[in-house]
């Protein structure tokens, strides 16, 4: 799936982010994942947010960070998920899982949406 520059590069940051999330969601659903939550946020300031929480066909809960970039320079979208962002995602995932009696197997994926297409990095990082 290739995206014209005007689809990924115009509008407000929120609008452009929503287009990228929509594309990532569609991409993952086409590969058999089912949406559980979108834009899950922990309460209060300083918490975390998870763009998509999905269920893989094998029952794994997948916490997905969607990154959008206009170009692949500077390492592309996936390279922009640094240690601080990872900690916030892990924090939000732990908060989400608190409500489960038996937490399922989980992993953290990154979906990179760029004009050249979508790249899905499974198990892009681990909880620590």
Secondary structure, 3 states (H helix, E strand, C coil): CCCCHHHHHCCCHHHHHHHHHHHHHHHHHHCCCEEEEEEEECCCCCCCEEEEEEECCCCCEEEEEEEEECCCHHHCCHHHCCHHHHHHHHHHHHHHHCCCCCCCCEEEEEEEEECCEEEEEEEEECCC
